[in-house]
Amino acid sequence: MKLALARPLDHPLCRAVAEAGWEPVPYYITSQEFTHATPPMPLEAIAALLVLSPAAAQAVKVWVTKSMQVVVQGEGTEQTLGLEFAHSGNIRRPRQATAESLWDMLQQAFPEGGDFVLARGERSRQYIEAVAKGSAWRIHPWITHREVSTKPDPTLPRTDAMLALSPLQAEYMAGIPGGQLRFAWGERAAKAFRASGAEVHGVCEPNKDALIHLLRTFAPTQEVLGE
């Protein structure tokens, strides 16, 4: 069984797909467009830099120093920053790759609060900004990138299923003809599939273990769709 998703083969999500008994197939139906924005405040004046995604990490890594406190949302984001930062001892990562878990870690690691710059995409659901409003944890958004459709439209390789990692990916995947299974990385992507009139065959919480569990519910020996 082959699964199309917008990640390189060495990414932790692709390794999770392989662990579930599937073959990951990189497929970039959307891509990231960097804003080249500068930080909203001097980074030397903040308590920590919060980085929500690999794309945000790619955009900000030239600004990161080994002495800087950094909180990343997931393993792929930490990997994108590079090994030189991973061994600095100043990078924290919550147990689950969710904004909720990152917020919990932020409160525990910085109980006094402070100023935090949040590197994120334009279409982020803005959970951390909302939950931190009026608190001692002052969040300063840094919009580092936006998700756009890939041009020209990429050809979908022969696969049995595709995984939408964002609502925008789900919107575009909904219109792809064929019998592929459609999986959603979180409820926002699932809602985008349904709003576009497409059936959702499986939804997982946005973490590796949930994805592995979802994929294992589909036996590798089942008949390949479309044959």
ABEGO torsion letter per residue (X at the ends): XBBBBBBBAABAAAAAAAAAGBBBBBBBABBBBBAGBBBABBAAABABBBBABAAAAAAAAAABBAABBBBBABAAAAAAAEAAAAAAGABBBBABBBAAAAAAAAAAABAAEEBBBBBBBAABAGAAAAAABGBABBBBBBBABBBBBBOBBBBBBBBABBBBABAAAAAAAAABBEABBBBBBEAAAAAAAAAAGBBBABBBBBBAAAAAAAAAABBAABBBBGX
